[in-house]
Amino acid sequence: MTEKSKVYYGSVIAGQPERFANPSEKLDKILENLDLSTIEKRDKVAIKMHLGFNDGYQTIPVFFVRRIAKAIKEQGGFPFVTDNPTAVYNAAARGYTSETCGCPLIPIAGVKDGYTTQKEIGYKGVDDLDAAGVLLDADVLVNLSHTKGHGTCGYGGAFKNLALGGYSGPSRWRKIHGVEQFDTYFDKDKMTKEHILKLREACPLDAPNWNDQTETPSLAFYACDQCHGAEKKPCEEADSGLTGWTIKEENFYSFQELMAHATKTILDSFKEDKMFHINVMMDITPFCDCMGMGMPQVIPDVGIAGSRDIVAVEYASLDLIAGAGLIEGVVKQIPKSYMRINPDLETDLHPFQILHGPFKNPYKVAEYGESMGLGSRDYDLVEILSPEETAKMDSSGHTYEGGPSFF
Ligand code: SF4
């Protein structure tokens, strides 16, 4: 029997309100278990993360980033934080600087987003993608992801951090997002501008779309919540079979399959023992960090999970998030003008599907990744400093700030 992939997990729940049970202590132990000793002296270590955008501050706290950088330096490696050029340039506005992170911040594809290497992909009309040169230059990858919802695929985590974040802007926006339109889901010859605007009118989310510049009709997959599985969908009814417009599950998955290809391409450029994947399941918002704004936290904080297996860490994180469920008190306050949430909060769907619709299956990208040999969904969850364990620990050493002791 093959060994299951280990996923080390530290919960935000502590057995006692003590520092030894703090998530940062758990992160340190997760790093110990991941065994960073495969980082060699002078290795250049990319900490790939999302540094937020504009007013979006719900990203990974710099407090954790700094600890990871420290652990890398203890191995003799040279860490640097990397993300898209704009996010890096404006990172200080959200608290990320060389001083706070404990290592430099370097734009992932150069200051003009042009330092890239073309990588062959060959999937649904996407022949190639421009992979970020700075990321490829690194010897070691720390794939540090903030888990959250995503309009197009329900969820963004370890795969999305590399699949979209590991490429130049045009590859990310035009090609990876563009693949959503590759499949035929209606008869384009029969579709006119007038007709799709009729469908748009019927849709409460304006998801059917006409592009005046390219003169093409399309469905904005990002916006469509599939009417949360309703049998009668206003867009389909408005079509009346004229163009065969149907909202089908398989049409939602090209984006996720291409993300898996794009992730594999990045991972293939690193040696097996030089990749670490860490998911931070805190401040989980309905949409992704690219939104550039504060959003309601819709899922309780869960904790931190780390693995050398990207598929395992993604499955484990999604399972833990499913276990945590939605914060009903928050979700029930969100008006339909913000997003339509499945009114049946008890339905047997993942929380991200309750938010974004049943066809935005958050596991799909990891499922594709597994089929490409990137890892296994069969994981062994090893809880670090569990509440039961920390409940029994000696708390007699607790200190308070009684004066300017600078301890
Ligand atoms: S399924 Fe619903 S949300 Fe999606 S395009 Fe049709 S009407 Fe709009």
Boltz pocket constraint, residues with backbone or C-beta under 6 A from the ligand:
constraints:
  - pocket:
      binder: B
      contacts: [[A, 199], [A, 202], [A, 203], [A, 204], [A, 205], [A, 206], [A, 207], [A, 208], [A, 219], [A, 223], [A, 224], [A, 225], [A, 226], [A, 227], [A, 233], [A, 234], [A, 235], [A, 236], [A, 247]]
      max_distance: 6.0
